[in-house]
Amino acid sequence: MAASSRPSPPVPHPWLVEDAADCLGFERDGGYSARAARLATRDMLADRARALGYPEREIERVVDAALAAAALQ
């Protein structure tokens, strides 16, 4: 059986998921533009992911994974 060419999703650090949950709450309750709030969320989570040592090529994927994990909480 051939290996999948699609990479597995990254595992987000628990702190990143916690930050994502906080950001999602802020997006809901903040009263700001939904688009502006999501862009700010993604920027903040990307900065946090970099600080946690994720490689630049994985930042978008790990942010997506953290937001998905936070949404399931």
Gaussian input, Z-matrix of N, CA and C with variables (Angstrom, degrees):
# hf/3-21g

backbone

0 1
 N
 C     1     B1
 C     2     B2     1     A1
 N     3     B3     2     A2     1     D1
 C     4     B4     3     A3     2     D2
 C     5     B5     4     A4     3     D3
 N     6     B6     5     A5     4     D4
 C     7     B7     6     A6     5     D5
 C     8     B8     7     A7     6     D6
 N     9     B9     8     A8     7     D7
 C    10    B10     9     A9     8     D8
 C    11    B11    10    A10     9     D9
 N    12    B12    11    A11    10    D10
 C    13    B13    12    A12    11    D11
 C    14    B14    13    A13    12    D12
 N    15    B15    14    A14    13    D13
 C    16    B16    15    A15    14    D14
 C    17    B17    16    A16    15    D15
 N    18    B18    17    A17    16    D16
 C    19    B19    18    A18    17    D17
 C    20    B20    19    A19    18    D18
 N    21    B21    20    A20    19    D19
 C    22    B22    21    A21    20    D20
 C    23    B23    22    A22    21    D21
 N    24    B24    23    A23    22    D22
 C    25    B25    24    A24    23    D23
 C    26    B26    25    A25    24    D24
 N    27    B27    26    A26    25    D25
 C    28    B28    27    A27    26    D26
 C    29    B29    28    A28    27    D27
 N    30    B30    29    A29    28    D28
 C    31    B31    30    A30    29    D29
 C    32    B32    31    A31    30    D30
 N    33    B33    32    A32    31    D31
 C    34    B34    33    A33    32    D32
 C    35    B35    34    A34    33    D33
 N    36    B36    35    A35    34    D34
 C    37    B37    36    A36    35    D35
 C    38    B38    37    A37    36    D36
 N    39    B39    38    A38    37    D37
 C    40    B40    39    A39    38    D38
 C    41    B41    40    A40    39    D39
 N    42    B42    41    A41    40    D40
 C    43    B43    42    A42    41    D41
 C    44    B44    43    A43    42    D42
 N    45    B45    44    A44    43    D43
 C    46    B46    45    A45    44    D44
 C    47    B47    46    A46    45    D45
 N    48    B48    47    A47    46    D46
 C    49    B49    48    A48    47    D47
 C    50    B50    49    A49    48    D48
 N    51    B51    50    A50    49    D49
 C    52    B52    51    A51    50    D50
 C    53    B53    52    A52    51    D51
 N    54    B54    53    A53    52    D52
 C    55    B55    54    A54    53    D53
 C    56    B56    55    A55    54    D54
 N    57    B57    56    A56    55    D55
 C    58    B58    57    A57    56    D56
 C    59    B59    58    A58    57    D57
 N    60    B60    59    A59    58    D58
 C    61    B61    60    A60    59    D59
 C    62    B62    61    A61    60    D60
 N    63    B63    62    A62    61    D61
 C    64    B64    63    A63    62    D62
 C    65    B65    64    A64    63    D63
 N    66    B66    65    A65    64    D64
 C    67    B67    66    A66    65    D65
 C    68    B68    67    A67    66    D66
 N    69    B69    68    A68    67    D67
 C    70    B70    69    A69    68    D68
 C    71    B71    70    A70    69    D69
 N    72    B72    71    A71    70    D70
 C    73    B73    72    A72    71    D71
 C    74    B74    73    A73    72    D72
 N    75    B75    74    A74    73    D73
 C    76    B76    75    A75    74    D74
 C    77    B77    76    A76    75    D75
 N    78    B78    77    A77    76    D76
 C    79    B79    78    A78    77    D77
 C    80    B80    79    A79    78    D78
 N    81    B81    80    A80    79    D79
 C    82    B82    81    A81    80    D80
 C    83    B83    82    A82    81    D81
 N    84    B84    83    A83    82    D82
 C    85    B85    84    A84    83    D83
 C    86    B86    85    A85    84    D84
 N    87    B87    86    A86    85    D85
 C    88    B88    87    A87    86    D86
 C    89    B89    88    A88    87    D87
 N    90    B90    89    A89    88    D88
 C    91    B91    90    A90    89    D89
 C    92    B92    91    A91    90    D90
 N    93    B93    92    A92    91    D91
 C    94    B94    93    A93    92    D92
 C    95    B95    94    A94    93    D93
 N    96    B96    95    A95    94    D94
 C    97    B97    96    A96    95    D95
 C    98    B98    97    A97    96    D96
 N    99    B99    98    A98    97    D97
 C   100   B100    99    A99    98    D98
 C   101   B101   100   A100    99    D99
 N   102   B102   101   A101   100   D100
 C   103   B103   102   A102   101   D101
 C   104   B104   103   A103   102   D102
 N   105   B105   104   A104   103   D103
 C   106   B106   105   A105   104   D104
 C   107   B107   106   A106   105   D105
 N   108   B108   107   A107   106   D106
 C   109   B109   108   A108   107   D107
 C   110   B110   109   A109   108   D108
 N   111   B111   110   A110   109   D109
 C   112   B112   111   A111   110   D110
 C   113   B113   112   A112   111   D111
 N   114   B114   113   A113   112   D112
 C   115   B115   114   A114   113   D113
 C   116   B116   115   A115   114   D114
 N   117   B117   116   A116   115   D115
 C   118   B118   117   A117   116   D116
 C   119   B119   118   A118   117   D117
 N   120   B120   119   A119   118   D118
 C   121   B121   120   A120   119   D119
 C   122   B122   121   A121   120   D120
 N   123   B123   122   A122   121   D121
 C   124   B124   123   A123   122   D122
 C   125   B125   124   A124   123   D123
 N   126   B126   125   A125   124   D124
 C   127   B127   126   A126   125   D125
 C   128   B128   127   A127   126   D126
 N   129   B129   128   A128   127   D127
 C   130   B130   129   A129   128   D128
 C   131   B131   130   A130   129   D129
 N   132   B132   131   A131   130   D130
 C   133   B133   132   A132   131   D131
 C   134   B134   133   A133   132   D132
 N   135   B135   134   A134   133   D133
 C   136   B136   135   A135   134   D134
 C   137   B137   136   A136   135   D135
 N   138   B138   137   A137   136   D136
 C   139   B139   138   A138   137   D137
 C   140   B140   139   A139   138   D138
 N   141   B141   140   A140   139   D139
 C   142   B142   141   A141   140   D140
 C   143   B143   142   A142   141   D141
 N   144   B144   143   A143   142   D142
 C   145   B145   144   A144   143   D143
 C   146   B146   145   A145   144   D144
 N   147   B147   146   A146   145   D145
 C   148   B148   147   A147   146   D146
 C   149   B149   148   A148   147   D147
 N   150   B150   149   A149   148   D148
 C   151   B151   150   A150   149   D149
 C   152   B152   151   A151   150   D150
 N   153   B153   152   A152   151   D151
 C   154   B154   153   A153   152   D152
 C   155   B155   154   A154   153   D153
 N   156   B156   155   A155   154   D154
 C   157   B157   156   A156   155   D155
 C   158   B158   157   A157   156   D156
 N   159   B159   158   A158   157   D157
 C   160   B160   159   A159   158   D158
 C   161   B161   160   A160   159   D159
 N   162   B162   161   A161   160   D160
 C   163   B163   162   A162   161   D161
 C   164   B164   163   A163   162   D162
 N   165   B165   164   A164   163   D163
 C   166   B166   165   A165   164   D164
 C   167   B167   166   A166   165   D165
 N   168   B168   167   A167   166   D166
 C   169   B169   168   A168   167   D167
 C   170   B170   169   A169   168   D168
 N   171   B171   170   A170   169   D169
 C   172   B172   171   A171   170   D170
 C   173   B173   172   A172   171   D171
 N   174   B174   173   A173   172   D172
 C   175   B175   174   A174   173   D173
 C   176   B176   175   A175   174   D174
 N   177   B177   176   A176   175   D175
 C   178   B178   177   A177   176   D176
 C   179   B179   178   A178   177   D177
 N   180   B180   179   A179   178   D178
 C   181   B181   180   A180   179   D179
 C   182   B182   181   A181   180   D180
 N   183   B183   182   A182   181   D181
 C   184   B184   183   A183   182   D182
 C   185   B185   184   A184   183   D183
 N   186   B186   185   A185   184   D184
 C   187   B187   186   A186   185   D185
 C   188   B188   187   A187   186   D186
 N   189   B189   188   A188   187   D187
 C   190   B190   189   A189   188   D188
 C   191   B191   190   A190   189   D189
 N   192   B192   191   A191   190   D190
 C   193   B193   192   A192   191   D191
 C   194   B194   193   A193   192   D192
 N   195   B195   194   A194   193   D193
 C   196   B196   195   A195   194   D194
 C   197   B197   196   A196   195   D195
 N   198   B198   197   A197   196   D196
 C   199   B199   198   A198   197   D197
 C   200   B200   199   A199   198   D198
 N   201   B201   200   A200   199   D199
 C   202   B202   201   A201   200   D200
 C   203   B203   202   A202   201   D201
 N   204   B204   203   A203   202   D202
 C   205   B205   204   A204   203   D203
 C   206   B206   205   A205   204   D204
 N   207   B207   206   A206   205   D205
 C   208   B208   207   A207   206   D206
 C   209   B209   208   A208   207   D207
 N   210   B210   209   A209   208   D208
 C   211   B211   210   A210   209   D209
 C   212   B212   211   A211   210   D210
 N   213   B213   212   A212   211   D211
 C   214   B214   213   A213   212   D212
 C   215   B215   214   A214   213   D213
 N   216   B216   215   A215   214   D214
 C   217   B217   216   A216   215   D215
 C   218   B218   217   A217   216   D216

   B1=1.4488
   B2=1.5241
   B3=1.3072
   B4=1.4545
   B5=1.5278
   B6=1.3069
   B7=1.4675
   B8=1.5271
   B9=1.2940
   B10=1.4592
   B11=1.5253
   B12=1.3278
   B13=1.4616
   B14=1.5285
   B15=1.3084
   B16=1.4619
   B17=1.5335
   B18=1.3300
   B19=1.4705
   B20=1.5174
   B21=1.3239
   B22=1.4603
   B23=1.5242
   B24=1.3282
   B25=1.4676
   B26=1.5206
   B27=1.3100
   B28=1.4609
   B29=1.5278
   B30=1.3066
   B31=1.4618
   B32=1.5252
   B33=1.3272
   B34=1.4560
   B35=1.5267
   B36=1.2957
   B37=1.4617
   B38=1.5325
   B39=1.3377
   B40=1.4727
   B41=1.5349
   B42=1.3173
   B43=1.4717
   B44=1.5136
   B45=1.3313
   B46=1.4584
   B47=1.5269
   B48=1.3314
   B49=1.4625
   B50=1.5314
   B51=1.3243
   B52=1.4683
   B53=1.5321
   B54=1.3243
   B55=1.4668
   B56=1.5271
   B57=1.3308
   B58=1.4653
   B59=1.5298
   B60=1.3329
   B61=1.4651
   B62=1.5314
   B63=1.3353
   B64=1.4677
   B65=1.5276
   B66=1.3308
   B67=1.4658
   B68=1.5235
   B69=1.3323
   B70=1.4636
   B71=1.5280
   B72=1.3285
   B73=1.4588
   B74=1.5178
   B75=1.3255
   B76=1.4618
   B77=1.5245
   B78=1.3363
   B79=1.4653
   B80=1.5249
   B81=1.3372
   B82=1.4610
   B83=1.5237
   B84=1.3249
   B85=1.4580
   B86=1.5266
   B87=1.3263
   B88=1.4581
   B89=1.5097
   B90=1.3297
   B91=1.4512
   B92=1.5213
   B93=1.3336
   B94=1.4642
   B95=1.5203
   B96=1.2969
   B97=1.4514
   B98=1.5293
   B99=1.3327
   B100=1.4635
   B101=1.5342
   B102=1.3101
   B103=1.4708
   B104=1.5315
   B105=1.3108
   B106=1.4655
   B107=1.5252
   B108=1.3246
   B109=1.4608
   B110=1.5278
   B111=1.3350
   B112=1.4676
   B113=1.5250
   B114=1.3187
   B115=1.4622
   B116=1.5269
   B117=1.3151
   B118=1.4667
   B119=1.5237
   B120=1.3249
   B121=1.4645
   B122=1.5241
   B123=1.3142
   B124=1.4647
   B125=1.5276
   B126=1.3407
   B127=1.4673
   B128=1.5260
   B129=1.3215
   B130=1.4563
   B131=1.5357
   B132=1.3305
   B133=1.4621
   B134=1.5293
   B135=1.3213
   B136=1.4694
   B137=1.5283
   B138=1.3222
   B139=1.4656
   B140=1.5201
   B141=1.3281
   B142=1.4718
   B143=1.5315
   B144=1.3302
   B145=1.4633
   B146=1.5353
   B147=1.3152
   B148=1.4718
   B149=1.5268
   B150=1.3300
   B151=1.4677
   B152=1.5295
   B153=1.3254
   B154=1.4635
   B155=1.5262
   B156=1.3314
   B157=1.4627
   B158=1.5216
   B159=1.3176
   B160=1.4631
   B161=1.5245
   B162=1.3440
   B163=1.4658
   B164=1.5319
   B165=1.2976
   B166=1.4674
   B167=1.5319
   B168=1.3054
   B169=1.4716
   B170=1.5293
   B171=1.3359
   B172=1.4626
   B173=1.5346
   B174=1.3127
   B175=1.4660
   B176=1.5262
   B177=1.3158
   B178=1.4632
   B179=1.5230
   B180=1.3159
   B181=1.4693
   B182=1.5193
   B183=1.3314
   B184=1.4587
   B185=1.5345
   B186=1.3190
   B187=1.4620
   B188=1.5327
   B189=1.3213
   B190=1.4752
   B191=1.5221
   B192=1.3378
   B193=1.4679
   B194=1.5282
   B195=1.3380
   B196=1.4587
   B197=1.5268
   B198=1.3247
   B199=1.4566
   B200=1.5239
   B201=1.3278
   B202=1.4776
   B203=1.5286
   B204=1.3226
   B205=1.4615
   B206=1.5227
   B207=1.3151
   B208=1.4663
   B209=1.5287
   B210=1.3153
   B211=1.4530
   B212=1.5323
   B213=1.3201
   B214=1.4617
   B215=1.5192
   B216=1.3125
   B217=1.4741
   B218=1.5025
   A1=108.60
   A2=116.86
   A3=121.68
   A4=110.49
   A5=114.61
   A6=119.92
   A7=109.41
   A8=115.48
   A9=120.45
   A10=109.76
   A11=116.25
   A12=119.45
   A13=110.75
   A14=116.40
   A15=120.62
   A16=108.93
   A17=116.84
   A18=118.68
   A19=111.35
   A20=114.95
   A21=118.86
   A22=109.33
   A23=116.05
   A24=117.86
   A25=110.78
   A26=116.77
   A27=119.32
   A28=110.50
   A29=115.43
   A30=120.86
   A31=106.95
   A32=117.11
   A33=118.62
   A34=111.59
   A35=116.20
   A36=123.05
   A37=108.33
   A38=118.63
   A39=120.58
   A40=113.58
   A41=117.60
   A42=119.97
   A43=111.09
   A44=116.23
   A45=120.23
   A46=109.90
   A47=117.17
   A48=120.87
   A49=109.84
   A50=117.25
   A51=121.51
   A52=110.67
   A53=115.92
   A54=120.01
   A55=111.08
   A56=116.23
   A57=120.48
   A58=110.35
   A59=117.13
   A60=120.31
   A61=110.47
   A62=116.59
   A63=120.32
   A64=110.95
   A65=115.55
   A66=120.18
   A67=111.76
   A68=117.21
   A69=119.61
   A70=110.42
   A71=116.54
   A72=120.35
   A73=111.32
   A74=116.57
   A75=121.46
   A76=110.48
   A77=116.22
   A78=119.96
   A79=110.62
   A80=116.60
   A81=121.33
   A82=112.22
   A83=115.96
   A84=121.14
   A85=114.35
   A86=117.60
   A87=120.65
   A88=115.87
   A89=117.93
   A90=119.81
   A91=113.83
   A92=117.08
   A93=121.66
   A94=109.78
   A95=116.19
   A96=121.92
   A97=108.96
   A98=116.68
   A99=120.49
   A100=110.82
   A101=116.74
   A102=120.68
   A103=110.54
   A104=116.84
   A105=120.61
   A106=110.80
   A107=116.61
   A108=120.11
   A109=110.67
   A110=118.15
   A111=120.63
   A112=110.50
   A113=117.91
   A114=120.13
   A115=110.73
   A116=116.71
   A117=120.42
   A118=110.81
   A119=116.46
   A120=121.35
   A121=110.17
   A122=116.81
   A123=120.69
   A124=111.19
   A125=116.94
   A126=120.31
   A127=111.02
   A128=116.51
   A129=120.73
   A130=110.92
   A131=116.62
   A132=119.61
   A133=111.48
   A134=117.22
   A135=120.06
   A136=110.10
   A137=117.08
   A138=120.26
   A139=111.01
   A140=116.46
   A141=121.07
   A142=110.33
   A143=117.26
   A144=121.30
   A145=110.34
   A146=116.61
   A147=120.06
   A148=110.25
   A149=116.48
   A150=120.71
   A151=111.36
   A152=116.92
   A153=121.22
   A154=112.49
   A155=116.55
   A156=120.32
   A157=116.69
   A158=118.24
   A159=119.03
   A160=109.27
   A161=117.16
   A162=119.54
   A163=110.96
   A164=115.53
   A165=121.57
   A166=112.13
   A167=117.26
   A168=120.20
   A169=112.52
   A170=117.85
   A171=122.12
   A172=113.40
   A173=117.92
   A174=120.96
   A175=112.23
   A176=118.64
   A177=120.78
   A178=111.31
   A179=116.73
   A180=120.66
   A181=111.47
   A182=117.74
   A183=119.55
   A184=110.55
   A185=117.91
   A186=121.03
   A187=109.49
   A188=116.40
   A189=119.90
   A190=111.17
   A191=116.57
   A192=121.31
   A193=110.72
   A194=117.56
   A195=120.74
   A196=111.13
   A197=117.57
   A198=120.48
   A199=111.36
   A200=116.72
   A201=120.48
   A202=109.95
   A203=117.53
   A204=120.56
   A205=111.19
   A206=116.89
   A207=120.95
   A208=111.12
   A209=117.21
   A210=120.97
   A211=111.86
   A212=117.10
   A213=121.60
   A214=113.15
   A215=117.60
   A216=120.47
   A217=111.16
   D1=133.04
   D2=-178.45
   D3=-76.76
   D4=144.44
   D5=177.17
   D6=-70.98
   D7=147.75
   D8=179.13
   D9=-67.68
   D10=138.28
   D11=178.09
   D12=-82.81
   D13=-9.19
   D14=179.62
   D15=-87.37
   D16=123.55
   D17=-179.15
   D18=-68.06
   D19=148.81
   D20=178.16
   D21=-70.24
   D22=151.71
   D23=-179.25
   D24=-66.54
   D25=145.45
   D26=179.22
   D27=-69.32
   D28=154.91
   D29=177.12
   D30=-94.82
   D31=115.37
   D32=-179.09
   D33=-75.72
   D34=143.81
   D35=176.45
   D36=-62.40
   D37=142.33
   D38=179.51
   D39=-54.55
   D40=-35.38
   D41=178.28
   D42=-65.83
   D43=-35.19
   D44=179.10
   D45=-68.21
   D46=-39.53
   D47=177.60
   D48=-65.60
   D49=-40.59
   D50=177.48
   D51=-61.22
   D52=-45.05
   D53=177.31
   D54=-62.39
   D55=-40.13
   D56=179.35
   D57=-62.70
   D58=-41.43
   D59=178.56
   D60=-62.94
   D61=-42.33
   D62=177.05
   D63=-60.52
   D64=-43.62
   D65=-179.60
   D66=-65.15
   D67=-39.38
   D68=178.96
   D69=-64.17
   D70=-38.40
   D71=175.85
   D72=-63.48
   D73=-41.99
   D74=177.34
   D75=-62.22
   D76=-42.26
   D77=179.19
   D78=-60.12
   D79=-41.97
   D80=-179.16
   D81=-67.66
   D82=-44.67
   D83=-169.66
   D84=-98.39
   D85=-10.47
   D86=-171.64
   D87=-73.54
   D88=-24.64
   D89=-178.95
   D90=75.49
   D91=15.87
   D92=179.52
   D93=-95.35
   D94=169.01
   D95=173.43
   D96=-54.33
   D97=131.20
   D98=-178.52
   D99=-59.56
   D100=-40.71
   D101=-179.18
   D102=-66.51
   D103=-45.69
   D104=-179.83
   D105=-64.33
   D106=-40.85
   D107=179.65
   D108=-64.46
   D109=-41.43
   D110=-179.32
   D111=-67.84
   D112=-38.75
   D113=177.40
   D114=-63.92
   D115=-41.83
   D116=177.46
   D117=-64.37
   D118=-40.67
   D119=177.50
   D120=-59.50
   D121=-49.89
   D122=-177.45
   D123=-63.21
   D124=-40.11
   D125=178.02
   D126=-62.59
   D127=-46.13
   D128=-179.15
   D129=-64.01
   D130=-43.60
   D131=179.80
   D132=-67.48
   D133=-35.06
   D134=177.03
   D135=-64.50
   D136=-42.79
   D137=177.14
   D138=-62.02
   D139=-41.64
   D140=179.37
   D141=-64.95
   D142=-41.48
   D143=179.38
   D144=-62.70
   D145=-41.04
   D146=177.20
   D147=-62.41
   D148=-43.05
   D149=179.48
   D150=-64.17
   D151=-29.18
   D152=178.36
   D153=-83.13
   D154=-3.14
   D155=173.97
   D156=95.95
   D157=11.00
   D158=177.02
   D159=-70.20
   D160=139.96
   D161=178.23
   D162=-67.68
   D163=149.26
   D164=-175.98
   D165=-54.36
   D166=-37.67
   D167=-177.87
   D168=-67.17
   D169=-16.39
   D170=-178.74
   D171=-101.17
   D172=-5.39
   D173=-171.28
   D174=-57.24
   D175=-52.50
   D176=-177.71
   D177=-59.73
   D178=-42.70
   D179=-178.89
   D180=-67.20
   D181=-40.19
   D182=-178.35
   D183=-72.16
   D184=-33.09
   D185=175.08
   D186=-64.56
   D187=-44.98
   D188=177.17
   D189=-59.44
   D190=-43.38
   D191=-179.54
   D192=-65.02
   D193=-41.03
   D194=179.34
   D195=-65.45
   D196=-42.11
   D197=178.03
   D198=-64.35
   D199=-40.05
   D200=178.54
   D201=-65.06
   D202=-44.07
   D203=179.70
   D204=-64.17
   D205=-40.82
   D206=179.65
   D207=-65.90
   D208=-37.32
   D209=-179.69
   D210=-66.49
   D211=-24.60
   D212=179.44
   D213=-83.65
   D214=-10.17
   D215=-178.02
   D216=-73.85

